[in-house]
Amino acid sequence: MFLEKNTHTSRYLDYRSFKKAMDASQSIPKVKWMAAILIIILVVLLLPWTQNIRSKGNVSTLEPQQRPQQINTMIPGRIAKWYVRDGAMVKQGDTLLQITETKDEYLDPELTQRTSEQLRSKNDATEFYKSKVKTADSQISALQQSLQLKLRQLQNKLKQYGLQVQSDSIAMAAAANQLNIADVQLKRQKELYQAGLKSLTEYEQRQQYYQDALAKRIGTENKFYNSKNELLNIKLEISATSQDYTEKISKVSGDRFTALSQAASGQGEISKLRNQLFNYNARSNFHYIIAPQSGQVLQSIKAGIGETVKDGEQLLTIVPLHFQKAIEIAVEPNDMPLISNGQLVRVQFDGFPAIVFSGWPQASYGLFTGRVAAIDNSIDASGKFKVWIQPDEGSKQWPAGVRYGTGCQVILSHCLIMCQYGTNCGANSMAFRPIFILRLLQIKVKRITRNEKNNVSLYPVHGLFTCAWARSVINAKRIPGSN
């Protein structure tokens, strides 16, 4: 309008380009078409879309005791008889096959009986040694009592001879006194005889008394020393008796300790024989391979009769018939942010018909619902993370025909089409991963909602785009970390 009023346009109308620019009625339909196309593209980008992360896996179980179990032999031997065949159904405790011994030390069929006889003989020998120990204790007690009695007897005898020595010493002192008196009397009698006052007979009598006194003194002295010698002999006898009995007791104690040592050695050999007997009995039980659980026999490694097997070698595999189903999948590290515990996923089992719409699983047919049960915290040898999925209790039951090892595909997570496009375009940086964009929007959704009116008035296109995207995030379900 401004150009029409202030510019002389008549002279420019001959130019075709100017004429088209000034003709507003011709440009209106094109603008409408472009706006419509942009709106359609925007709406499509904002449509909820299931993240096309597909991971192949196999049906398994989280319970170790419900997984296929390898049956191994505990001992080396030779296969004597098979009781099952591949594909046979067995119950827990059924006999699978029989193995015979190949080592020479176990070939004796009465090995356990002979070991039991050795054990009984060793028990008897040990009891004999224990009885010998008791006898030695009795001998030691008897010798100790005899020693006490003998020492008491010698002590009494020692006391008796001590008194005897004391008596003899008194008698010797009296005899010495009497000898002194006789000597004095003899000298006086001699003087009187020489003076003529006493006769020769009286003098000789005094000499006789002196000799008697001297003899008595010598006799008492001899008796005193004999008693003293006997006293010393008794003391020596006491010492000899103590030493003799000590030697006897020591000898019996030595015999006792020998018996104790032999009894202890016998007890050790008894324990060894018991251990050996238990091992033989346990080994005899390993001759028959028993089914540890009910299931189907598969993958018989050894065939025929007479084949030798090593200890720990696999013989066959038993697959349980009933188990708590779970799916084991391997996920790329780049897809791990899209997975969280408790997250719902869609599962397609091999061999079961299904029609899958990649972007809208609600419109798909033949898919089953599962829930993430466990996620490994460490990467495996193949460079992927292992994820376990269990059936969702509130959803349709998984088919009963799903067996252990059945292949499957798992579809994970929800997002917007633009997020899917960003992922598929190879945005390897985590900043472009849809899960981080969605969580960022969750954090800022209140701010966006609060300022929605202002954003629309100031930036019409940007405000419309942001509010629509925020609403999509709020209404999206099964987004990890969302409420």
C-alpha positions as CSV (number, residue, x, y, z in Angstrom):
1,M,0.0,0.0,0.0
2,F,2.8,2.4,0.8
3,L,4.4,1.7,-2.5
4,E,1.2,2.2,-4.4
5,K,0.6,5.6,-2.8
6,N,4.1,7.0,-3.0
7,T,5.6,5.5,-6.1
8,H,4.7,5.9,-9.7
9,T,4.3,2.3,-10.7
10,S,2.8,2.8,-14.2
11,R,6.2,3.0,-15.8
12,Y,7.3,-0.4,-14.2
13,L,4.3,-2.4,-15.2
14,D,5.9,-3.4,-18.4
15,Y,8.3,-5.5,-16.4
16,R,6.9,-9.1,-15.7
17,S,8.8,-9.6,-12.5
18,F,7.5,-6.4,-11.0
19,K,4.0,-7.2,-12.1
20,K,4.1,-10.6,-10.4
21,A,5.5,-9.0,-7.2
22,M,2.8,-6.4,-7.1
23,D,0.1,-8.9,-7.8
24,A,-0.7,-10.1,-4.2
25,S,-3.7,-12.2,-5.3
26,Q,-1.4,-14.7,-7.1
27,S,1.0,-15.3,-4.1
28,I,-1.7,-16.1,-1.5
29,P,-2.4,-19.7,-2.6
30,K,1.3,-20.6,-2.6
31,V,1.8,-19.3,0.9
32,K,-1.2,-21.3,2.1
33,W,0.2,-24.5,0.5
34,M,3.6,-23.9,2.1
35,A,2.1,-23.3,5.6
36,A,-0.1,-26.4,5.2
37,I,2.9,-28.5,4.4
38,L,4.9,-27.1,7.3
39,I,2.0,-27.8,9.7
40,I,1.7,-31.4,8.5
41,I,5.4,-32.0,8.9
42,L,5.3,-30.5,12.3
43,V,2.4,-32.6,13.4
44,V,4.1,-35.8,12.1
45,L,7.2,-34.9,13.9
46,L,5.3,-34.5,17.2
47,L,3.4,-37.8,16.9
48,P,4.4,-40.4,19.6
49,W,6.7,-43.0,18.1
50,T,8.1,-46.2,19.5
51,Q,11.9,-46.1,19.5
52,N,13.0,-48.7,16.9
53,I,15.6,-50.4,19.0
54,R,15.3,-54.1,18.3
55,S,17.4,-56.6,20.1
56,K,17.4,-60.3,19.4
57,G,17.4,-62.7,22.4
58,N,16.4,-66.1,23.6
59,V,13.9,-67.4,26.1
60,S,15.7,-68.4,29.3
61,T,15.0,-68.1,33.0
62,L,16.4,-66.1,35.9
63,E,16.4,-69.2,38.2
64,P,19.7,-71.1,37.9
65,Q,18.1,-74.4,39.0
66,Q,15.5,-74.2,36.2
67,R,18.1,-73.8,33.3
68,P,19.3,-76.7,31.2
69,Q,21.7,-78.7,33.3
70,Q,24.8,-80.6,32.1
71,I,25.1,-84.1,33.6
72,N,28.7,-84.9,34.3
73,T,30.4,-87.9,35.8
74,M,32.1,-87.5,39.1
75,I,34.6,-90.4,38.6
76,P,36.4,-91.8,35.7
77,G,35.2,-95.2,34.5
78,R,33.5,-97.2,31.7
79,I,29.9,-96.9,30.6
80,A,28.2,-100.2,31.5
81,K,24.5,-99.5,30.7
82,W,22.2,-96.8,29.5
83,Y,18.8,-96.5,31.0
84,V,17.6,-93.5,28.8
85,R,17.8,-92.2,25.3
86,D,17.7,-88.8,23.7
87,G,14.3,-87.1,23.9
88,A,13.2,-89.3,26.9
89,M,11.3,-87.7,29.7
90,V,12.8,-88.4,33.1
91,K,11.8,-87.5,36.7
92,Q,14.0,-86.4,39.5
93,G,15.8,-89.4,40.9
94,D,15.6,-91.6,37.8
95,T,18.7,-93.6,36.9
96,L,20.3,-92.4,33.6
97,L,23.3,-94.7,33.2
98,Q,25.7,-97.0,35.0
99,I,29.5,-96.6,35.2
100,T,32.0,-99.2,36.3
101,E,35.5,-98.7,37.7
102,T,38.7,-98.7,35.7
103,K,41.3,-98.0,38.4
104,D,42.9,-101.0,40.0
105,E,42.5,-99.8,43.6
106,Y,38.7,-99.7,43.2
107,L,38.2,-103.0,41.3
108,D,37.5,-105.1,44.4
109,P,33.7,-105.6,44.6
110,E,34.0,-106.1,48.4
111,L,36.1,-103.0,48.9
112,T,33.8,-101.4,51.4
113,Q,33.3,-104.7,53.4
114,R,37.1,-105.2,53.7
115,T,37.6,-101.6,54.7
116,S,34.9,-102.1,57.4
117,E,36.7,-105.1,58.7
118,Q,40.0,-103.1,58.9
119,L,38.1,-100.4,60.7
120,R,36.7,-102.9,63.3
121,S,40.1,-104.4,63.8
122,K,41.7,-101.0,64.3
123,N,38.9,-100.2,66.8
124,D,39.6,-103.3,68.8
125,A,43.4,-102.6,68.8
126,T,42.7,-99.1,70.0
127,E,40.5,-100.4,72.8
128,F,43.2,-102.8,73.9
129,Y,45.7,-100.0,74.1
130,K,43.2,-98.0,76.1
131,S,42.8,-101.0,78.5
132,K,46.6,-101.2,78.8
133,V,46.6,-97.5,79.7
134,K,44.1,-98.2,82.5
135,T,46.2,-101.2,83.7
136,A,49.2,-99.0,83.8
137,D,47.3,-96.4,85.8
138,S,46.4,-99.1,88.3
139,Q,50.0,-100.3,88.5
140,I,51.2,-96.8,89.1
141,S,48.6,-96.3,91.8
142,A,49.6,-99.6,93.5
143,L,53.3,-98.8,93.3
144,Q,52.6,-95.4,94.9
145,Q,50.7,-97.0,97.7
146,S,53.4,-99.6,98.3
147,L,56.0,-96.8,98.3
148,Q,54.1,-94.9,100.9
149,L,53.7,-98.0,103.1
150,K,57.4,-99.0,102.7
151,L,58.5,-95.4,103.6
152,R,56.3,-95.4,106.7
153,Q,57.8,-98.8,107.8
154,L,61.3,-97.5,107.2
155,Q,60.5,-94.2,109.0
156,N,59.3,-96.2,112.0
157,K,62.4,-98.3,111.9
158,L,64.5,-95.2,111.6
159,K,62.8,-93.7,114.6
160,Q,63.3,-97.0,116.5
161,Y,67.0,-97.1,115.7
162,G,67.4,-93.5,116.6
163,L,66.1,-94.3,120.1
164,Q,68.4,-97.3,120.2
165,V,71.4,-95.1,119.3
166,Q,70.3,-92.7,122.1
167,S,70.0,-95.6,124.6
168,D,73.4,-97.0,123.6
169,S,75.1,-93.7,123.9
170,I,73.7,-93.4,127.5
171,A,74.9,-96.9,128.3
172,M,78.3,-96.1,126.8
173,A,78.5,-93.0,129.0
174,A,77.6,-95.0,132.1
175,A,80.2,-97.7,131.2
176,A,82.8,-95.0,130.8
177,N,81.8,-93.6,134.2
178,Q,82.1,-97.0,135.7
179,L,85.5,-97.5,134.1
180,N,86.7,-94.2,135.6
181,I,85.5,-95.2,139.0
182,A,87.1,-98.7,138.7
183,D,90.4,-97.0,137.6
184,V,90.4,-94.7,140.6
185,Q,89.6,-97.6,143.0
186,L,92.3,-99.7,141.3
187,K,94.9,-97.0,141.9
188,R,93.9,-96.5,145.5
189,Q,93.9,-100.3,146.1
190,K,97.3,-100.5,144.6
191,E,98.7,-97.8,146.9
192,L,97.1,-99.5,149.9
193,Y,98.6,-102.9,148.8
194,Q,102.0,-101.4,148.4
195,A,101.6,-99.8,151.8
196,G,100.7,-103.3,153.2
197,L,97.3,-102.2,154.2
198,K,95.5,-104.4,151.7
199,S,96.0,-108.0,150.7
200,L,97.0,-109.2,147.3
201,T,93.6,-110.8,146.9
202,E,91.7,-107.6,147.4
203,Y,94.1,-105.9,144.9
204,E,93.5,-108.6,142.3
205,Q,89.7,-108.2,142.8
206,R,90.0,-104.5,142.1
207,Q,91.9,-105.3,139.0
208,Q,89.1,-107.7,138.0
209,Y,86.5,-105.0,138.5
210,Y,88.6,-102.6,136.4
211,Q,88.8,-105.2,133.6
212,D,85.0,-105.8,133.8
213,A,84.4,-102.1,133.7
214,L,86.7,-101.7,130.7
215,A,85.1,-104.6,128.9
216,K,81.6,-103.2,129.6
217,R,82.7,-99.8,128.3
218,I,84.1,-101.3,125.1
219,G,80.9,-103.4,124.6
220,T,78.6,-100.5,125.1
221,E,80.7,-98.4,122.8
222,N,80.6,-101.1,120.2
223,K,76.9,-101.5,120.6
224,F,76.5,-97.7,120.2
225,Y,78.4,-97.6,117.0
226,N,76.5,-100.6,115.7
227,S,73.2,-98.9,116.4
228,K,74.5,-95.8,114.7
229,N,75.5,-97.8,111.7
230,E,72.1,-99.4,111.5
231,L,70.6,-95.9,111.7
232,L,72.6,-94.9,108.7
233,N,71.7,-98.1,106.9
234,I,68.0,-97.4,107.4
235,K,68.4,-93.9,105.9
236,L,70.2,-95.5,102.9
237,E,67.4,-98.0,102.6
238,I,64.8,-95.3,102.6
239,S,66.7,-93.5,99.8
240,A,67.2,-96.8,97.9
241,T,63.5,-97.7,98.3
242,S,62.4,-94.4,97.0
243,Q,64.7,-94.7,94.1
244,D,63.6,-98.3,93.4
245,Y,59.9,-97.4,93.4
246,T,60.5,-94.3,91.4
247,E,62.2,-96.4,88.7
248,K,59.3,-98.9,88.8
249,I,56.7,-96.1,88.5
250,S,58.7,-94.4,85.7
251,K,58.8,-97.7,83.8
252,V,55.1,-98.3,84.2
253,S,54.5,-94.6,83.2
254,G,56.7,-95.1,80.1
255,D,54.6,-98.1,79.2
256,R,51.5,-96.1,79.8
257,F,52.6,-93.3,77.5
258,T,53.6,-95.8,74.9
259,A,50.1,-97.3,75.1
260,L,48.6,-93.8,74.9
261,S,50.7,-93.0,71.8
262,Q,49.6,-96.2,70.2
263,A,46.0,-95.5,71.1
264,A,46.2,-92.0,69.6
265,S,47.9,-93.4,66.5
266,G,45.2,-96.0,66.2
267,Q,42.5,-93.3,66.6
268,G,44.1,-91.3,63.8
269,E,44.1,-94.5,61.6
270,I,40.5,-95.1,62.5
271,S,39.6,-91.6,61.4
272,K,41.5,-92.2,58.2
273,L,39.7,-95.5,57.6
274,R,36.3,-94.0,58.3
275,N,37.1,-91.2,55.8
276,Q,38.2,-93.9,53.3
277,L,35.1,-96.0,53.9
278,F,32.8,-92.9,53.5
279,N,34.7,-92.1,50.2
280,Y,34.3,-95.6,49.0
281,N,30.5,-95.6,49.8
282,A,30.1,-92.2,48.2
283,R,32.1,-93.4,45.1
284,S,29.9,-96.5,44.9
285,N,26.9,-94.1,44.6
286,F,28.6,-92.4,41.7
287,H,28.4,-95.6,39.7
288,Y,24.8,-94.7,38.9
289,I,24.1,-91.3,37.4
290,I,20.8,-90.0,38.8
291,A,18.7,-87.2,37.2
292,P,18.9,-84.1,39.5
293,Q,15.6,-82.7,38.2
294,S,12.7,-83.6,36.0
295,G,13.0,-82.8,32.3
296,Q,13.9,-84.1,28.9
297,V,17.2,-85.8,28.0
298,L,19.1,-84.2,25.2
299,Q,22.6,-84.1,23.7
300,S,24.0,-87.4,24.8
301,I,27.8,-86.9,24.3
302,K,28.9,-90.5,24.8
303,A,27.2,-93.4,23.0
304,G,27.3,-97.2,23.2
305,I,28.6,-99.6,25.9
306,G,32.2,-99.7,27.1
307,E,33.2,-96.2,26.3
308,T,35.5,-94.7,28.9
309,V,34.8,-91.3,30.5
310,K,37.0,-89.0,32.5
311,D,36.0,-87.4,35.8
312,G,34.0,-84.2,35.2
313,E,33.3,-85.1,31.6
314,Q,29.8,-84.2,30.2
315,L,27.5,-87.1,29.4
316,L,24.2,-85.5,28.5
317,T,21.9,-82.5,29.1
318,I,18.6,-82.3,30.9
319,V,16.2,-79.5,29.9
320,P,13.5,-78.8,32.5
321,L,9.9,-78.9,31.3
322,H,8.6,-76.2,33.6
323,F,10.4,-73.0,34.2
324,Q,9.7,-69.3,34.9
325,K,10.1,-67.8,31.5
326,A,12.4,-64.8,31.0
327,I,14.1,-63.3,27.9
328,E,17.9,-62.7,27.8
329,I,18.9,-60.0,25.3
330,A,22.1,-58.2,24.5
331,V,21.9,-54.4,24.1
332,E,24.4,-52.1,22.6
333,P,26.0,-49.6,25.0
334,N,24.7,-46.7,22.9
335,D,21.1,-47.9,23.6
336,M,21.5,-48.4,27.3
337,P,20.1,-45.0,28.3
338,L,16.7,-46.0,26.8
339,I,16.4,-48.9,29.2
340,S,15.5,-48.9,32.9
341,N,14.3,-51.5,35.5
342,G,10.5,-52.0,35.4
343,Q,10.2,-50.6,31.8
344,L,7.5,-52.2,29.6
345,V,8.7,-53.6,26.3
346,R,7.1,-55.5,23.3
347,V,8.2,-59.0,22.5
348,Q,7.8,-61.0,19.2
349,F,8.6,-64.7,19.5
350,D,10.0,-66.7,16.7
351,G,7.5,-69.1,15.2
352,F,4.4,-67.2,16.3
353,P,2.7,-65.1,13.7
354,A,2.8,-61.3,14.2
355,I,2.1,-58.2,12.3
356,V,4.4,-55.4,13.5
357,F,4.0,-51.7,13.0
358,S,7.3,-50.3,14.0
359,G,6.2,-46.9,15.1
360,W,2.8,-47.8,16.7
361,P,3.0,-51.1,18.6
362,Q,-0.6,-50.7,19.8
363,A,-1.7,-51.3,16.2
364,S,0.5,-54.4,15.9
365,Y,-0.7,-58.0,16.2
366,G,1.0,-61.0,17.8
367,L,3.2,-59.0,20.2
368,F,3.4,-59.7,23.9
369,T,4.3,-57.4,26.8
370,G,7.2,-57.8,29.1
371,R,8.9,-55.9,31.8
372,V,12.6,-55.3,32.3
373,A,13.6,-57.3,35.4
374,A,17.4,-56.9,35.6
375,I,20.2,-55.1,33.8
376,D,23.9,-56.1,34.1
377,N,26.1,-53.4,35.5
378,S,29.1,-54.6,33.5
379,I,29.7,-55.2,29.9
380,D,30.3,-58.8,28.6
381,A,33.0,-60.1,26.4
382,S,31.0,-59.3,23.2
383,G,30.9,-55.6,24.2
384,K,27.2,-55.5,25.0
385,F,25.1,-55.3,28.2
386,K,22.8,-58.2,29.2
387,V,19.2,-57.4,30.0
388,W,16.6,-59.8,31.4
389,I,12.9,-59.4,30.7
390,Q,10.0,-61.1,32.5
391,P,6.3,-61.4,31.6
392,D,4.1,-58.5,32.7
393,E,1.6,-59.7,35.2
394,G,-1.1,-57.3,34.1
395,S,-0.8,-58.1,30.4
396,K,-1.6,-61.0,28.1
397,Q,0.1,-64.2,29.1
398,W,3.1,-65.4,27.0
399,P,2.2,-68.4,24.8
400,A,2.5,-71.8,26.5
401,G,4.4,-73.2,23.5
402,V,7.4,-71.0,24.1
403,R,10.3,-73.3,25.0
404,Y,13.7,-72.8,26.4
405,G,16.0,-71.2,23.8
406,T,13.2,-69.9,21.6
407,G,14.4,-66.8,19.6
408,C,12.6,-63.5,19.9
409,Q,12.9,-59.8,19.2
410,V,12.3,-57.0,21.7
411,I,11.1,-53.5,20.9
412,L,12.1,-50.9,23.4
413,S,10.9,-47.4,24.6
414,H,8.7,-44.5,23.3
415,C,9.8,-41.2,21.8
416,L,8.9,-38.6,19.1
417,I,9.5,-39.1,15.4
418,M,12.1,-36.3,15.4
419,C,13.9,-38.1,18.2
420,Q,13.8,-41.3,16.3
421,Y,15.1,-39.4,13.2
422,G,17.9,-37.9,15.3
423,T,18.9,-41.4,16.6
424,N,18.8,-43.1,13.2
425,C,20.8,-40.2,11.7
426,G,23.7,-41.4,13.8
427,A,23.8,-38.8,16.5
428,N,26.4,-40.7,18.4
429,S,26.9,-37.9,20.9
430,M,24.7,-38.5,24.0
431,A,23.5,-34.9,23.7
432,F,21.4,-36.0,20.7
433,R,20.0,-39.1,22.3
434,P,16.2,-38.8,22.6
435,I,16.2,-40.0,26.2
436,F,18.3,-37.0,27.3
437,I,16.1,-34.6,25.2
438,L,13.0,-35.9,26.8
439,R,14.4,-35.7,30.3
440,L,15.6,-32.2,29.7
441,L,12.1,-31.3,28.6
442,Q,10.6,-32.9,31.7
443,I,12.8,-30.7,33.8
444,K,11.8,-27.5,31.9
445,V,8.2,-28.4,31.2
446,K,6.8,-26.3,34.1
447,R,8.7,-23.3,32.9
448,I,7.5,-23.9,29.4
449,T,3.9,-24.2,30.5
450,R,4.0,-21.2,32.7
451,N,5.5,-19.0,29.9
452,E,3.5,-20.6,27.1
453,K,1.3,-17.6,26.5
454,N,4.2,-15.2,26.3
455,N,6.2,-17.5,24.1
456,V,3.4,-17.7,21.6
457,S,2.9,-14.0,21.5
458,L,6.6,-13.2,21.1
459,Y,7.6,-16.1,18.9
460,P,4.6,-17.7,17.3
461,V,6.2,-20.5,15.5
462,H,8.7,-21.4,18.2
463,G,6.1,-21.2,21.0
464,L,3.7,-23.5,19.1
465,F,6.5,-26.0,18.5
466,T,7.8,-25.9,22.1
467,C,4.3,-26.2,23.7
468,A,3.3,-29.1,21.4
469,W,6.5,-30.9,22.1
470,A,6.1,-30.4,25.9
471,R,2.6,-31.7,25.7
472,S,3.8,-34.8,23.8
473,V,6.4,-35.4,26.5
474,I,3.9,-35.0,29.3
475,N,1.4,-37.4,27.7
476,A,4.1,-39.9,26.6
477,K,4.0,-43.3,28.5
478,R,6.7,-45.7,29.4
479,I,9.5,-43.2,29.0
480,P,12.4,-44.1,31.4
481,G,12.4,-41.8,34.4
482,S,9.0,-40.1,33.6
483,N,6.1,-39.9,36.1
